[in-house]
């Protein structure tokens, strides 16, 4: 005789299986997207990064290829705060983090990676050639070398060496924060200001939708300048610095990584969009959550989210003013100042 509890459990799982089968076999919901392809990326460096991504998107290429190629431009630059030319950790070594995610929930990342020029491409190899999502440290470096990535010289760029020498005079570690004593501007080793008054940063995040309506995202960083050796922020963590759900949208983040991690930031933004919020309102909702958690200390940090939904709508929101993002689509190529809490 069949036990009643087992019967109920069997019935429940059988019903779930039938529903799941029906859902899998059902035709996918198709959304008419007017604004595609489209690519958005964080900060001023996103303008140049978007150009490389757009070449792929405009030719009908895949969003995944676009978001990799786009941020590689920033990783290659020696005059910004991303890549091997960036500020080192407190011991004088540049360590890099990156993540990438496609429309099928495939994802890969690397963290605490040294002497490799393009961590985003290593992250993609982790996604495509290993059963893992994340590789770190010497293991990530050994994997990169085995995959044909050359080891670059262990040498700071002239700009980074100058900044490091200056930092060593006091050796005070301060996270990428807002300098409250300087009228709300960023601290000396956080985002740098260009001549036009806009900001540069040590992270670039990019999300894109291709001509087929598929989404992908990437995020790459050198992390906070003069950080503790071994520190890893949100950028390589799927769900924190980057998240993609092809049915809903995609999001990336920038700023104080520890506080993005606390709220699973990018995933939380995507879930807000799933509930029907626009990209901007979804970003704002999670920024407000961080502010509630931090209280008065929110004045000392900067966090921003940038999102793209399945309809091709874009939006961003930050704790403090000064965050901008780059947009490229069939009609526009521009830098947009995001709204902020203050």
C-alpha positions in Angstrom: 0.0 0.0 0.0 1.4 3.4 -1.0 2.2 5.6 2.0 -0.1 8.7 2.0 2.8 11.2 2.4 4.8 9.5 -0.4 1.7 9.7 -2.6 1.2 13.4 -1.9 4.9 14.1 -2.5 4.9 12.0 -5.7 1.8 13.8 -6.9 3.3 17.2 -6.2 6.5 16.4 -8.1 4.6 14.9 -10.9 2.4 17.9 -11.3 5.5 20.2 -11.2 7.1 18.0 -13.8 4.1 18.4 -16.1 4.0 22.1 -15.6 7.7 22.4 -16.2 7.4 20.3 -19.4 4.6 22.5 -20.6 6.7 25.6 -19.9 9.7 24.3 -21.6 7.7 23.2 -24.7 5.7 26.4 -24.9 6.7 29.0 -27.4 8.9 31.7 -25.9 7.3 35.1 -25.2 8.5 37.4 -27.9 8.8 41.1 -27.1 8.9 43.7 -29.9 12.0 45.7 -29.3 12.3 48.9 -31.1 15.7 49.9 -29.8 18.2 47.2 -30.8 21.0 46.7 -31.0 22.1 48.8 -28.1 25.1 48.9 -25.8 25.7 50.8 -22.6 28.7 51.0 -20.4 29.9 52.8 -17.2 31.9 56.1 -17.1 33.6 58.1 -19.7 35.8 55.2 -20.9 32.6 53.7 -22.1 32.5 55.9 -25.2 35.5 54.3 -26.7 34.6 50.9 -25.4 31.1 51.2 -27.1 32.7 51.9 -30.4 34.4 48.5 -30.5 31.2 46.8 -29.2 29.1 48.6 -31.8 31.2 47.3 -34.7 30.1 43.8 -33.8 26.5 44.7 -33.0 26.0 46.7 -36.2 27.2 43.8 -38.2 24.6 41.5 -36.7 27.1 39.9 -34.2 26.4 38.4 -30.9 26.1 40.5 -27.7 28.6 38.3 -25.9 31.3 39.0 -28.5 30.4 42.7 -28.3 30.7 43.1 -24.5 34.1 41.3 -24.5 35.6 43.3 -27.4 34.2 46.6 -25.9 35.9 46.4 -22.5 39.1 45.0 -24.0 39.6 48.6 -25.3 39.6 49.9 -21.8 41.8 47.1 -20.5 44.4 48.0 -23.2 44.5 51.6 -22.3 47.4 52.9 -20.2 45.9 56.3 -19.5 42.9 55.2 -17.4 42.3 53.3 -14.2 41.4 49.9 -15.6 43.9 47.2 -16.6 47.6 46.7 -16.0 48.1 50.5 -16.1 46.0 51.0 -13.0 46.9 51.8 -9.4 48.3 48.8 -7.5 47.4 47.3 -4.2 49.1 48.5 -1.0 52.1 46.1 -1.7 52.6 47.6 -5.1 51.1 44.9 -7.3 48.3 45.4 -9.9 45.6 42.7 -9.5 42.7 42.4 -11.9 39.1 41.0 -11.7 36.6 40.4 -14.4 33.3 38.6 -15.2 31.2 37.9 -18.3 27.7 36.4 -18.7 25.7 35.5 -21.8 22.0 35.0 -22.7 21.9 31.4 -21.5 23.1 32.0 -17.9 26.6 30.8 -18.9 29.1 32.9 -16.9 32.8 33.0 -16.0 35.0 35.2 -13.9 38.6 35.7 -12.6 39.8 37.4 -9.5 43.2 38.4 -8.1 44.7 37.9 -11.5 48.2 39.3 -12.1 50.2 40.1 -15.3 47.5 39.3 -17.8 46.4 42.1 -20.1 42.8 41.0 -20.8 41.2 39.4 -17.7 37.8 39.6 -19.5 38.9 37.2 -22.1 40.3 34.8 -19.5 36.9 35.0 -17.8 35.2 34.0 -21.0 37.6 31.0 -21.4 36.7 30.0 -17.8 33.0 30.1 -18.9 33.5 28.2 -22.1 36.3 25.7 -21.3 36.0 24.8 -17.7 33.2 23.3 -15.5 33.7 26.3 -13.1 32.5 29.8 -12.8 35.4 31.5 -11.1 39.2 31.0 -11.0 41.4 33.1 -8.7 45.0 34.1 -8.1 47.8 31.9 -9.3 45.3 29.3 -10.5 43.7 31.8 -12.8 47.1 33.0 -14.0 48.2 29.4 -14.8 45.0 28.7 -16.6 45.4 31.9 -18.7 49.0 31.0 -19.6 47.9 27.5 -20.6 45.3 29.1 -22.8 47.9 31.1 -24.6 47.7 34.5 -22.8 51.2 35.9 -22.4 52.6 37.1 -19.0 53.1 40.8 -19.1 56.0 42.5 -17.2 55.5 43.1 -13.5 55.9 46.9 -13.8 53.8 49.8 -12.9 52.8 52.4 -15.5 54.4 55.8 -14.9 51.0 57.3 -13.7 50.5 54.4 -11.3 54.0 54.5 -10.0 53.7 58.3 -9.3 50.4 57.7 -7.5 51.8 54.8 -5.5 54.9 56.8 -4.4 52.6 59.6 -3.2 50.4 57.1 -1.3 53.4 55.5 0.4 54.2 58.8 2.1 51.3 58.2 4.5 50.2 54.7 3.6 46.6 55.4 4.6 44.1 53.1 3.0 40.8 54.7 2.1 38.2 52.9 -0.1 36.9 54.6 -3.2 34.8 57.1 -1.3 33.3 60.5 -1.3 35.6 63.1 0.2 33.0 64.9 2.4 35.4 67.6 3.3 35.8 68.5 -0.4 32.3 69.5 -1.2 31.2 65.9 -1.9 33.8 65.2 -4.5 35.6 61.9 -4.7 38.7 61.2 -2.7 42.2 61.5 -4.1 42.7 57.8 -5.1 39.1 57.2 -6.3 37.6 58.2 -9.7 39.7 60.9 -11.4 38.2 64.0 -13.0 38.7 64.9 -16.6 39.2 68.5 -17.8 35.5 68.6 -18.8 34.4 67.9 -15.2 33.3 64.3 -15.8 34.7 61.3 -14.0 36.9 58.3 -14.8 36.9 55.2 -12.7 38.7 51.9 -12.0 35.9 49.8 -13.3 34.1 49.4 -16.6 30.8 47.5 -16.8 29.0 46.9 -20.1 25.7 45.3 -21.1 24.3 44.9 -24.6 21.4 43.7 -26.6 22.1 42.4 -30.1 19.9 42.4 -33.3 18.4 39.1 -32.2 17.2 40.6 -28.9 19.7 38.6 -26.8 21.5 40.1 -23.8 25.1 39.7 -22.5 27.3 41.6 -20.0 30.8 42.1 -18.9 32.7 43.8 -16.1 36.4 44.4 -15.6 38.4 46.2 -13.0 41.7 46.8 -11.2 39.8 47.1 -8.0 40.3 49.9 -5.4 43.6 51.5 -5.6 46.0 50.7 -2.7 43.6 48.0 -1.4 44.7 45.3 1.0 46.5 42.5 -0.8 44.0 39.9 -1.8 40.9 42.1 -1.6 38.3 41.4 -4.2 35.2 43.5 -4.9 32.0 43.0 -6.6 33.1 43.1 -10.3 34.0 39.3 -10.7 31.0 38.1 -8.6 28.0 37.1 -10.7 24.9 38.6 -9.2 26.9 41.5 -7.6 28.9 43.3 -10.2 27.1 41.8 -13.2 23.9 39.8 -13.9 22.0 38.8 -17.1 18.6 37.3 -17.4 17.7 37.1 -21.0 13.9 37.1 -20.2 14.1 40.3 -18.1 17.3 42.4 -18.5 20.9 42.9 -17.5 22.7 45.1 -15.0 26.2 46.0 -14.0 27.6 48.1 -11.1 30.4 50.4 -10.2 31.7 52.0 -7.0 32.2 50.5 -3.5 32.2 46.8 -4.2 31.7 45.7 -0.6 28.3 47.4 -0.5 27.2 46.1 -3.8 28.0 42.6 -2.6 25.9 43.1 0.5 22.7 43.4 -1.5 23.6 41.2 -4.5 23.3 44.4 -6.4 23.0 43.6 -10.1 20.8 40.6 -9.5 18.6 42.6 -7.2 18.2 45.3 -9.9 17.2 42.6 -12.5 14.7 41.2 -10.0 13.2 44.7 -9.6 12.8 44.9 -13.4 11.2 41.5 -13.4 8.5 43.0 -11.1 7.8 45.6 -13.7 10.1 48.5 -12.7 11.9 50.5 -15.4 15.7 50.2 -15.4 16.2 53.6 -13.8 13.6 52.9 -11.1 15.0 49.4 -10.5 18.5 50.9 -10.0 17.1 53.6 -7.7 15.3 51.0 -5.6 18.6 49.1 -4.8 20.5 52.3 -4.3 17.9 53.3 -1.6 18.4 49.8 0.0 22.1 50.4 0.3 21.5 53.8 1.8 19.1 52.4 4.4 21.8 49.8 5.3 24.7 52.3 5.5 22.8 55.1 7.1 25.1 58.2 7.7 28.0 56.2 6.2 26.4 56.4 2.8 27.7 59.9 2.5 31.2 58.4 2.4 30.7 56.0 -0.5 29.7 55.9 -4.1 27.7 53.1 -5.8 26.0 53.2 -9.1 23.9 50.7 -11.1 23.4 50.7 -14.9 20.7 48.5 -16.4 19.1 47.5 -19.7 15.8 45.7 -20.0 14.4 43.3 -22.5 12.5 46.1 -24.2 15.7 47.9 -25.0 15.1 50.6 -22.3 18.2 51.8 -20.4 18.5 53.5 -17.0 21.0 54.2 -14.2 21.1 55.6 -10.7 23.8 56.5 -8.2 24.2 57.5 -4.5 26.0 60.7 -5.4 26.1 62.8 -8.5 29.0 62.6 -11.0 28.3 59.1 -12.4 27.8 59.0 -16.1 27.3 56.2 -18.6 27.9 55.8 -22.4 25.1 54.8 -24.8 25.3 53.6 -28.4 22.4 52.6 -30.5 21.1 53.2 -34.0 20.3 56.8 -33.3 22.6 57.9 -30.4 26.2 57.9 -29.4 26.5 59.9 -26.2 27.5 60.2 -22.6 24.6 60.5 -20.1 24.7 61.9 -16.6 22.8 59.5 -14.3 20.4 60.7 -11.7 21.4 60.3 -8.1 20.1 60.3 -4.5 21.8 63.6 -3.7 
